[in-house]
Amino acid sequence: MHVVIVGGGILGLATARLLAREQPGCEVTLLEKETALALHQTGHNSGVVHAGLYYEPGSLKARLCRRGMTLLHAFCEERGLAYDECGKLVVATDERELERFDKLEARAIANEVPGLRRLGPAELREIEPHATGIAALHSPHTAIVDYGAIARAFGEDAVAHGATIRTGARVTRIEIEAGSGAGGVGGRAGGVGGCAGVRVGLADGSTVAADRAIVCAGLHADRLARASGQPAEPRIIPFRGEYWRLRPERSDLVRGMIYPVPDPALPFLGVHLTRKVDGTVWVGPNAVLATALEGYRRSSFSARELGETLGWPGTPRLMRRYWRVGATELVRSNVKAVFMRDARRYVPELRTGDAIPAPAGVRAQALDRDGALVDDFRLGLTGPITWVRNAPSPAATSSLAIAEELVERAGIRLGASSPAPPARPAA
């Protein structure tokens, strides 16, 4: 059996590692368009290992985040990679937030977040001496890591167990070869059990034939799906998340992570403070519509990509729904003092001059035609092709668990000599 994985971010690499390690005789080929691995969402990730506070109980996010956290911790210990359980405080700063705070606590309890505690102002300051608030939820096992390093370690493991990783291999389409069987790399012929195979087209005009394909294309997920004859919905909308970094002499103001109470009526979490594995403290992100899929800089611009974003029927509907939020985010993006004012709600000693620019990231956020942001992970199955159509945070935390889910949905029984029929319909 030959499985092609599209995408060299953390999800694709976790899946390649799982198949190479656990599926006897499986030929695994991972195709990545860049010349190196983990350069996009994985390499621009905040580094937080989430414990499952926020997610709807019973959702894919809730289930896979909790399992993924456990698997990721074990992997980092095994490989000697940084894994700092610095903990997180979700802080309520005034009485108006307490109803949402109580609901968040109930959700976190339902999700069995380990070690969760509700704190008063004095207890809060024992953990974060420079923070302020009227109540806080403490998640002591929320951790910080370097997801780029973890993804590369996944790739090393995959290659050590026989997988092939090809960089500079941009996939343009994936076709199902009904009934013809699929020839694997190296000339192996014949589909699995007479099932259809796949043929993966590359930008250089070559193709790769295989029995299964698992597509983890991140920011390009919807475009590759449409080019392969899949539904246009959901569409990936890129949002740039901008950060500031505290000056080294001010980084002692934050010991771990300090987060706001999320507002379910708003599309994103809001500005927070995060200590990184290198000891620096980052403030952010905001969320502004990016003018290119890989628009990490404000100057990044693609007329075609922006036109596709704005031309999707869901985009103007989203803008009408959240125009006030969007205007606030634009102000925050352009006025440093406003950005830092929001952070100062939680750490009053912060001053605007305490922060210096930090690199931005771009979030691949799926948007339905009706203007609704897709909240949960969205995975799909079309015959021998498994698609990741939406995988925002906590996808990196959940990566090893998502890999298990993708392999199961592809109908591949780990440890078996051949795959079973696809196990589940598209989600």
GUGU-625654 format. One record per residue (C-alpha): residue number from 1; residue in one letter; x, y negated, z negated. Coordinates in steps of 0.2 Angstrom, whole numbers, plus 5000, padded with zeros to 4 digits. Each point is the difference from the previous one (the first is absolute). Example, Ala and Ser with C-alpha at 12.3 -4.5 7.8 and 13.67 -1.06 7.14 Angstrom:
BEGIN
<1,"A",<5062,5022,4961>>
<2,"S",<5006,4983,5003>>
//
This chain:
BEGIN
<1,"M",<5000,5000,5000>>
<2,"H",<5006,4983,5004>>
<3,"V",<4993,4984,4992>>
<4,"V",<5004,4982,5006>>
<5,"I",<4999,4986,4987>>
<6,"V",<4998,4983,5006>>
<7,"G",<5008,4986,4989>>
<8,"G",<5015,4999,4989>>
<9,"G",<4993,4991,4986>>
<10,"I",<4997,5008,4983>>
<11,"L",<4985,5010,5005>>
<12,"G",<5007,5007,5015>>
<13,"L",<5016,5005,4991>>
<14,"A",<4991,5007,4985>>
<15,"T",<4990,5011,5012>>
<16,"A",<5015,5006,5010>>
<17,"R",<5009,5004,4984>>
<18,"L",<4985,5011,4994>>
<19,"L",<4998,5009,5016>>
<20,"A",<5019,5003,5002>>
<21,"R",<5001,5007,4982>>
<22,"E",<4984,5009,4998>>
<23,"Q",<4995,5007,5017>>
<24,"P",<5011,5015,5006>>
<25,"G",<5006,4999,5018>>
<26,"C",<4991,4983,5003>>
<27,"E",<5009,4989,5012>>
<28,"V",<4998,4982,4995>>
<29,"T",<5004,4985,5010>>
<30,"L",<4998,4982,4994>>
<31,"L",<4999,4986,5012>>
<32,"E",<5004,4982,4994>>
<33,"K",<5000,4985,5012>>
<34,"E",<5013,4990,4990>>
<35,"T",<5019,5004,5000>>
<36,"A",<4999,5004,4981>>
<37,"L",<4987,5007,4988>>
<38,"A",<4988,4991,4988>>
<39,"L",<5003,4982,5008>>
<40,"H",<4982,4994,4999>>
<41,"Q",<4987,5002,4986>>
<42,"T",<5011,5012,4990>>
<43,"G",<5015,4989,5001>>
<44,"H",<4990,4985,4995>>
<45,"N",<4990,5008,4986>>
<46,"S",<4999,4992,4983>>
<47,"G",<5007,5016,4992>>
<48,"V",<4986,5003,4988>>
<49,"V",<4995,5018,4995>>
<50,"H",<4982,4998,4996>>
<51,"A",<4992,5010,4986>>
<52,"G",<4982,4999,5007>>
<53,"L",<4992,4986,4991>>
<54,"Y",<4990,4992,5014>>
<55,"Y",<4993,5013,5011>>
<56,"E",<4982,5006,5001>>
<57,"P",<4999,5017,4990>>
<58,"G",<4999,5015,5012>>
<59,"S",<5007,4990,5015>>
<60,"L",<5015,5006,5010>>
<61,"K",<5010,4986,4992>>
<62,"A",<4996,5005,4982>>
<63,"R",<5003,5018,5003>>
<64,"L",<5016,4999,5011>>
<65,"C",<5008,4985,4990>>
<66,"R",<4999,5010,4984>>
<67,"R",<5008,5016,5008>>
<68,"G",<5012,4990,5010>>
<69,"M",<5007,4991,4985>>
<70,"T",<5004,5016,4991>>
<71,"L",<5008,5008,5016>>
<72,"L",<5010,4984,5003>>
<73,"H",<5007,4999,4983>>
<74,"A",<5005,5018,5001>>
<75,"F",<5009,4997,5017>>
<76,"C",<5009,4984,4993>>
<77,"E",<5006,5010,4985>>
<78,"E",<5006,5014,5012>>
<79,"R",<5009,4989,5011>>
<80,"G",<5007,4988,4987>>
<81,"L",<4990,4985,5008>>
<82,"A",<4996,4985,4990>>
<83,"Y",<4983,5002,4991>>
<84,"D",<4997,4986,4987>>
<85,"E",<4984,5002,4989>>
<86,"C",<5000,4982,4995>>
<87,"G",<4981,5000,4999>>
<88,"K",<4986,4988,5005>>
<89,"L",<4989,4988,4991>>
<90,"V",<4984,4995,5008>>
<91,"V",<4996,4983,4991>>
<92,"A",<4983,4991,4998>>
<93,"T",<5004,4982,4997>>
<94,"D",<4982,4994,4995>>
<95,"E",<4983,5006,4995>>
<96,"R",<4993,4999,5018>>
<97,"E",<5011,5015,5005>>
<98,"L",<4995,5012,4986>>
<99,"E",<4985,5008,5009>>
<100,"R",<5012,5004,5014>>
<101,"F",<5013,5005,4988>>
<102,"D",<4988,5012,4991>>
<103,"K",<4995,5008,5016>>
<104,"L",<5018,5002,5005>>
<105,"E",<5004,5009,4984>>
<106,"A",<4986,5012,5002>>
<107,"R",<5006,5004,5018>>
<108,"A",<5018,5003,4994>>
<109,"I",<4993,5012,4986>>
<110,"A",<4990,5009,5013>>
<111,"N",<5016,5002,5010>>
<112,"E",<5009,5006,4985>>
<113,"V",<5014,4987,5001>>
<114,"P",<5013,5007,4988>>
<115,"G",<5004,4991,4984>>
<116,"L",<4987,4986,5004>>
<117,"R",<4997,4987,4985>>
<118,"R",<4990,4985,4998>>
<119,"L",<5010,4986,4991>>
<120,"G",<4996,4984,4992>>
<121,"P",<5010,4984,5002>>
<122,"A",<5013,5004,4986>>
<123,"E",<5002,5018,5007>>
<124,"L",<5002,4993,5017>>
<125,"R",<5014,4989,4995>>
<126,"E",<5009,5015,4992>>
<127,"I",<5002,5007,5017>>
<128,"E",<5002,4984,5010>>
<129,"P",<5006,4986,4988>>
<130,"H",<4998,4986,5013>>
<131,"A",<4983,5005,5006>>
<132,"T",<4983,4994,4994>>
<133,"G",<4982,5006,5001>>
<134,"I",<4985,5004,4989>>
<135,"A",<5001,5019,5004>>
<136,"A",<5010,5012,5011>>
<137,"L",<5000,5018,5006>>
<138,"H",<5017,5008,4998>>
<139,"S",<5005,5014,5012>>
<140,"P",<5017,5006,4993>>
<141,"H",<5003,5012,5014>>
<142,"T",<4998,4988,5014>>
<143,"A",<5018,5000,5008>>
<144,"I",<5011,4992,5012>>
<145,"V",<5011,5008,5013>>
<146,"D",<5008,4997,5017>>
<147,"Y",<4988,5007,5013>>
<148,"G",<5013,4998,5014>>
<149,"A",<5012,5011,4991>>
<150,"I",<4987,5013,4996>>
<151,"A",<4994,5001,5018>>
<152,"R",<5018,5002,5006>>
<153,"A",<5002,5014,4987>>
<154,"F",<4984,5008,5007>>
<155,"G",<5008,5000,5017>>
<156,"E",<5017,5007,4994>>
<157,"D",<4990,5015,4992>>
<158,"A",<4990,5002,5016>>
<159,"V",<5015,5001,5011>>
<160,"A",<5009,5012,4987>>
<161,"H",<4986,5012,5002>>
<162,"G",<5000,4999,5019>>
<163,"A",<4990,4986,5005>>
<164,"T",<5005,4989,5015>>
<165,"I",<4999,4981,4998>>
<166,"R",<5001,4989,5016>>
<167,"T",<5001,4982,4998>>
<168,"G",<4998,4988,5015>>
<169,"A",<4986,5011,5005>>
<170,"R",<4984,4989,5003>>
<171,"V",<4984,5010,5002>>
<172,"T",<4988,4992,5012>>
<173,"R",<4986,5013,5001>>
<174,"I",<4995,5018,4993>>
<175,"E",<4990,5011,5011>>
<176,"I",<4991,5017,4996>>
<177,"E",<5005,5014,5012>>
<178,"A",<4984,5010,4999>>
<179,"G",<5003,5019,5001>>
<180,"S",<5017,4998,5009>>
<181,"G",<5011,5004,4985>>
<182,"A",<5014,4988,4995>>
<183,"G",<5018,5003,5003>>
<184,"G",<5011,4995,4985>>
<185,"V",<5016,4991,5001>>
<186,"G",<5013,5013,5005>>
<187,"G",<4988,5007,5013>>
<188,"R",<4989,5010,4988>>
<189,"A",<4983,5003,5009>>
<190,"G",<4983,5004,4995>>
<191,"G",<4987,4992,4989>>
<192,"V",<4996,5006,4983>>
<193,"G",<4987,5014,5001>>
<194,"G",<4995,4994,5017>>
<195,"C",<4995,4983,4993>>
<196,"A",<5003,4984,5010>>
<197,"G",<5017,4991,4998>>
<198,"V",<5006,4982,5001>>
<199,"R",<5011,4991,5012>>
<200,"V",<5008,4984,4993>>
<201,"G",<5005,4987,5012>>
<202,"L",<5015,4988,4997>>
<203,"A",<5004,4983,5006>>
<204,"D",<5014,5007,5010>>
<205,"G",<4989,5010,5011>>
<206,"S",<5004,5017,4991>>
<207,"T",<4988,5011,4991>>
<208,"V",<5001,5012,4985>>
<209,"A",<4988,5015,5000>>
<210,"A",<4995,5008,4983>>
<211,"D",<4986,5009,4991>>
<212,"R",<4995,4987,4988>>
<213,"A",<5003,4981,4998>>
<214,"I",<4998,4990,4984>>
<215,"V",<5000,4981,5003>>
<216,"C",<5006,4988,4987>>
<217,"A",<5002,4985,5011>>
<218,"G",<4997,4986,4987>>
<219,"L",<4998,4983,5007>>
<220,"H",<4998,5008,5018>>
<221,"A",<4987,5014,4994>>
<222,"D",<4985,4993,5009>>
<223,"R",<5009,4995,5016>>
<224,"L",<5008,5017,5002>>
<225,"A",<4983,5008,4996>>
<226,"R",<4991,4990,5013>>
<227,"A",<5014,5003,5013>>
<228,"S",<4996,5019,4996>>
<229,"G",<4982,4998,5003>>
<230,"Q",<4994,4999,4982>>
<231,"P",<4987,4988,4993>>
<232,"A",<5005,4982,4999>>
<233,"E",<4993,4999,4982>>
<234,"P",<5008,4996,4988>>
<235,"R",<5012,4987,5006>>
<236,"I",<5016,4996,4991>>
<237,"I",<5001,4982,4995>>
<238,"P",<5017,4994,4994>>
<239,"F",<5001,4990,4985>>
<240,"R",<5017,4992,4995>>
<241,"G",<5004,5000,4981>>
<242,"E",<5012,4987,4995>>
<243,"Y",<5011,5000,4985>>
<244,"W",<5011,4989,4989>>
<245,"R",<5014,5007,4989>>
<246,"L",<5004,4993,4983>>
<247,"R",<5017,4993,4998>>
<248,"P",<5012,5012,4991>>
<249,"E",<5001,4989,4984>>
<250,"R",<4981,5000,4999>>
<251,"S",<4997,5019,5003>>
<252,"D",<4999,5004,4982>>
<253,"L",<4983,4992,4999>>
<254,"V",<4993,5016,5007>>
<255,"R",<5004,5017,4993>>
<256,"G",<4989,5011,5011>>
<257,"M",<4984,4996,5011>>
<258,"I",<4987,4987,4996>>
<259,"Y",<4984,5001,5011>>
<260,"P",<4983,4991,5000>>
<261,"V",<4984,5007,4997>>
<262,"P",<4994,5005,5018>>
<263,"D",<4984,4992,5007>>
<264,"P",<4990,5013,5010>>
<265,"A",<4992,4986,5010>>
<266,"L",<5017,4995,5007>>
<267,"P",<5010,5010,5013>>
<268,"F",<5017,5000,4991>>
<269,"L",<5007,5001,4983>>
<270,"G",<5008,4983,4997>>
<271,"V",<5017,4993,4995>>
<272,"H",<5009,5011,4987>>
<273,"L",<5018,5002,4993>>
<274,"T",<5010,5015,5003>>
<275,"R",<5017,5005,4994>>
<276,"K",<5010,5010,5013>>
<277,"V",<5012,5014,4998>>
<278,"D",<5015,4988,5002>>
<279,"G",<4994,4989,4986>>
<280,"T",<4993,4986,5010>>
<281,"V",<4982,4994,4997>>
<282,"W",<4989,4996,5015>>
<283,"V",<4984,4989,5000>>
<284,"G",<4986,5004,5012>>
<285,"P",<4994,5005,5012>>
<286,"N",<4987,4989,5008>>
<287,"A",<4991,5006,5016>>
<288,"V",<4999,4990,5016>>
<289,"L",<4996,5007,5017>>
<290,"A",<5016,5004,5009>>
<291,"T",<5001,4993,5018>>
<292,"A",<5009,5016,5006>>
<293,"L",<4999,5018,4994>>
<294,"E",<5018,5000,4994>>
<295,"G",<4999,4981,4995>>
<296,"Y",<5011,5000,4985>>
<297,"R",<5005,4981,5003>>
<298,"R",<4988,4986,5003>>
<299,"S",<5008,4997,5016>>
<300,"S",<4996,5018,5006>>
<301,"F",<4987,4998,5014>>
<302,"S",<4992,5012,5013>>
<303,"A",<4986,4993,5011>>
<304,"R",<4995,5017,5005>>
<305,"E",<5000,5007,4982>>
<306,"L",<4991,4985,4993>>
<307,"G",<4987,5000,5014>>
<308,"E",<4996,5018,4996>>
<309,"T",<4999,4996,4981>>
<310,"L",<4988,4985,5003>>
<311,"G",<4990,5009,5014>>
<312,"W",<4995,5014,4989>>
<313,"P",<4982,4997,4995>>
<314,"G",<5003,5004,4981>>
<315,"T",<5013,4986,4999>>
<316,"P",<4989,4984,5002>>
<317,"R",<4987,5009,4988>>
<318,"L",<5014,5002,4988>>
<319,"M",<5005,4982,5001>>
<320,"R",<4983,4994,4998>>
<321,"R",<4998,5011,4984>>
<322,"Y",<5016,4994,4992>>
<323,"W",<5004,4983,5008>>
<324,"R",<5002,4992,4983>>
<325,"V",<5012,5014,4995>>
<326,"G",<5009,4998,5016>>
<327,"A",<5002,4981,4998>>
<328,"T",<5007,5003,4982>>
<329,"E",<5013,5012,5007>>
<330,"L",<5005,4988,5013>>
<331,"V",<5003,4986,4987>>
<332,"R",<5009,5012,4989>>
<333,"S",<5011,5005,5015>>
<334,"N",<5005,4983,5004>>
<335,"V",<5001,4992,4983>>
<336,"K",<5012,5008,4988>>
<337,"A",<4994,4991,4985>>
<338,"V",<4983,5007,5002>>
<339,"F",<5007,5018,5002>>
<340,"M",<5010,4998,4984>>
<341,"R",<4985,4992,4991>>
<342,"D",<4990,5016,5002>>
<343,"A",<5015,5010,4993>>
<344,"R",<5001,4987,4985>>
<345,"R",<4983,5006,4995>>
<346,"Y",<5008,5016,4993>>
<347,"V",<5018,4993,4996>>
<348,"P",<4997,4982,4995>>
<349,"E",<5019,4996,4998>>
<350,"L",<5002,5002,5019>>
<351,"R",<5004,4985,5010>>
<352,"T",<5000,4997,5019>>
<353,"G",<5019,4999,5001>>
<354,"D",<5002,5017,4992>>
<355,"A",<4996,5008,5016>>
<356,"I",<5010,5003,5016>>
<357,"P",<4993,5008,5017>>
<358,"A",<5000,5018,5001>>
<359,"P",<4996,5012,5015>>
<360,"A",<4982,5002,5006>>
<361,"G",<4991,5016,5004>>
<362,"V",<4985,5004,5012>>
<363,"R",<4986,5010,4994>>
<364,"A",<4991,5011,5013>>
<365,"Q",<4982,4998,4995>>
<366,"A",<4986,5009,5009>>
<367,"L",<4984,4990,5004>>
<368,"D",<4984,5007,5006>>
<369,"R",<4989,4992,5014>>
<370,"D",<4988,4993,4987>>
<371,"G",<5014,4990,4992>>
<372,"A",<5002,5012,4985>>
<373,"L",<5018,5003,4994>>
<374,"V",<5003,5019,4999>>
<375,"D",<5004,5003,4981>>
<376,"D",<5004,5018,5000>>
<377,"F",<5012,5010,5009>>
<378,"R",<4993,5005,5017>>
<379,"L",<5006,5016,5008>>
<380,"G",<4993,5008,5016>>
<381,"L",<5001,5016,5009>>
<382,"T",<4998,5003,5019>>
<383,"G",<5004,5018,5005>>
<384,"P",<5019,5002,4997>>
<385,"I",<5003,4982,4996>>
<386,"T",<4999,4993,4982>>
<387,"W",<4999,4981,4999>>
<388,"V",<5004,4988,4986>>
<389,"R",<4988,4985,5004>>
<390,"N",<5002,4991,4983>>
<391,"A",<5013,5002,4987>>
<392,"P",<5003,4984,4990>>
<393,"S",<5006,4999,4982>>
<394,"P",<5001,5012,4991>>
<395,"A",<5006,5010,5015>>
<396,"A",<5018,5000,4996>>
<397,"T",<4996,5006,4982>>
<398,"S",<4989,5013,5008>>
<399,"S",<5012,5005,5014>>
<400,"L",<5004,5018,4994>>
<401,"A",<4982,5003,4996>>
<402,"I",<4994,4993,5017>>
<403,"A",<5012,5011,5009>>
<404,"E",<4992,5015,4991>>
<405,"E",<4983,4993,5006>>
<406,"L",<5005,4997,5018>>
<407,"V",<5007,5018,5001>>
<408,"E",<4984,5007,4993>>
<409,"R",<4989,4991,5012>>
<410,"A",<5011,5005,5014>>
<411,"G",<4996,5018,4996>>
<412,"I",<5017,5005,4996>>
<413,"R",<5002,5013,4985>>
<414,"L",<5016,4996,4992>>
<415,"G",<5010,5016,4998>>
<416,"A",<4990,5009,5014>>
<417,"S",<5007,5005,5016>>
<418,"S",<4986,4991,5010>>
<419,"P",<4988,4986,4997>>
<420,"A",<4981,5003,4996>>
<421,"P",<4987,4991,5010>>
<422,"P",<4998,4981,4995>>
<423,"A",<4993,5000,4982>>
<424,"R",<4990,4984,5000>>
<425,"P",<4991,4988,5011>>
<426,"A",<5006,4982,5002>>
<427,"A",<4998,4989,4985>>
//
